[in-house]
Amino acid sequence: MQGQDNNCFVNDSPSIPGQFRWNKVIGNSENDGTAKEWKNSRDSVSIESQVVTSDSTVSLDNSKGRDQWGKGIEFLMSCIAMSVGLGNVWRFPFIALENGGGAFVIPYIIVLLLVGKPVYYMEMIIGQFSSRGSVKIYDCAPIMRGVGYGQVFSVIALITYYSSLMSIILSYLFDSFRSPLPWAHCRPEWGPNCLDAVAKASSKKGSGNDNNTTDIVSSSELYFKRVVLKEISSIDDGIGYPDWQLTLFLCLSWSIVLLTLIKGVKSAGKASYFLALFPYLVMTILLVRACTLPGAVNGIVYFLKPQWDKILEPKVWYAAVTQCFFSLSICFGNIIMYSSYNKFRHNVHRDATIVTSIDTLTSLLAGCTIFGILGHLAHVVGTDEVGTVVKPGAGLAFISYPEAIAKFDVVPQVFSVMFFLMLFVLGIGSNVAMTSCVMTVIRDQFPRVKNWQAASVIAVCGVCLGSIYVTPGGQYILTLVDHFGASFIALVLAIAELLAIGWIYGVERFCKDVEFMLGSRPNIYWRLCWRWITPLLMIVILIYSLATLEPLTYQGYTYPSIAYALGWCISAFGLLQLPIWGFYAVLKQDGETFSQKIMNTFRPLQNWGPIEPALNQEYKKFVNED
């Protein structure tokens, strides 16, 4: 089937007759006269022609210099590597833990069907159809171009702390070669309440701490906080200076991202096979090991058994929506960017279904592994309340997973190296996608900029900004940026994106574009979601989040006023892109009156459509038929 699909791809070469492409779209045979008419029409299009609009002068022959995936499978693997990342292994388990374990799974799956999957498919379509990045795709609705710039800002915020997490992972990876593992045993300075990660429940009961079991802390948790992070109790007196070791690992992680993107999607596509497939090998091994630990079943049951009283809590649904964004990477521009490098006839419906399904299964797989380990930790500590064993936070994957590895009886160092290499590969896959998104925006605006130049600038800036998160107070800043710069902004911009495509550009016009590109119109499920269900659901979630806004905390610590001011400035800067670029679009439009200028910004630019000149002409005739 893949070979048959490839026959429908549109080649950039002008030697392919327009009549062949048009037959593929319409799906029926043309007589000789009609074929000649279409061929003559196609041949009359000058390859060097330009379309001049009131907004910009755009060459329709951009496709000649635009990169493309070497194979269709590279796009699929890259999407898997992007979507299946730290959001599944690190964020999903602790978000589920905060929201009642299994009670969170049901809302998450519902949100996936009503929000995640429709938006993922929509972004794949619009990117592939237009061959434009996350900013230029708003040529279809210039008034909403600020959505693209806001999403780029949000991606930059995510890149900064993603890279810091990879530096922590690298620290663990290098420590994994030590014997014994440094987090397996307590150190004298950690006090009497420290419990060896390799200790059994019986050894704890014989230690004389039976009356103080709630204060028992695993050596893996203390190692993470005191040795790796050197975490401070508050940031009232500042966040401290960057740790030199983590800073070196930060530089190393960005160097790998730079090398992966040195030739753009051509080099990234080759790396996608390893980035997408390797993590599943290690994750399967760890799940099998977790299920053999005493008490693991209790943890998995806690994860999968719905707590019905929490399902009706709006905060659980809000968490499901934000996690769906974070896990699938929707509404950040990454999917639009990757699909913009596809060939025009690529089957994105198939790929969207595969990626969203694999992403969800991976989250459940990681959740079972994490909660299996938490169940064992509860068994060791002597409590039946799985949710209180480890406080949720960015360090959950760096506490529970290492502890499970420490309990391996045979060569735990090997499994530790494999595990942290898996985490690093997951982080690289996501960071490559986010960096590519920013690179695409830069190169769409400045075509003369080379891939390596854009990647180098982003990497240097990433190291400078990422150094903030490798300070003793870095996790406080990470939580702040994640809340104000990622979750909140993503929700608002997602609503704006759906309004731009579903209402301003129009679902009917959008479905007609899909018909031209793929040969069939989306069914009623997609149309209802794009126009009504998805935007209304997200608007309700947004209203709830604003109505129940509470002070942000990190492990019980309440941020000072200056931190909140910084957080709201981050959100405001991202959201102000909407009115700023909307007003700019109005000023650039033609029109005799100001109201005419405004109305024109709600219409697609003259050059909107497929980026290849001949295909663009065919598209305009196809649209005008009705």
Protein Blocks (a to p, Z undefined) as FASTA:
>chain_A
ZZmmmmmpccfbfkbcfklmmmmmnopacdfklmmmmmmmmmmpcfkbccddfkbccdfk
lmmmpccdfbfklmmmmmmmmmmcfklmmmmmmmmmmnopjmmmmmmmmmmmmmmmmmmm
mmmmmmmmnopafklmmmmommlmmmmmmmmmmmmmmmmmmmmmmmmmmmmmmmmmpccd
fklpccfklojkbccfkbcfklmmmnopmmmmmmpccfklmmmmmmmnopafbfknogbj
adfklmmmmmmmmmmmmmmmmnojmlmmmmmmmmmmmmmmmmmmmmmmmmmpghklmmmm
mmmmccfklmmpmklmmmmmmmmmmmnopanlmmmmmmmmpcfklcfklmmmmmmmmmmm
mmmmmmmmmmmmmmmmmmmnopablklmpccdfklmmmmmmmmmmmpmbhkllmmmmmmm
mmmmmmmmmmmmmmmmmmmmmmmmmmmbcfklmmmmmmmmmmmmmmmmmcfklmmmmmmm
mmmmmmmmmmmmmmmmmmmmmmmnopklmmmmmmmmnopacdfklmmmmmmmmmmmmmmm
mmmmmmmgccddeehiacdfklmmmmmmmmmmmmmmmmmmmmmmmmmpgcfbfklmmmmm
mpccfkgccfbfklmmmmmmmmmmZZ
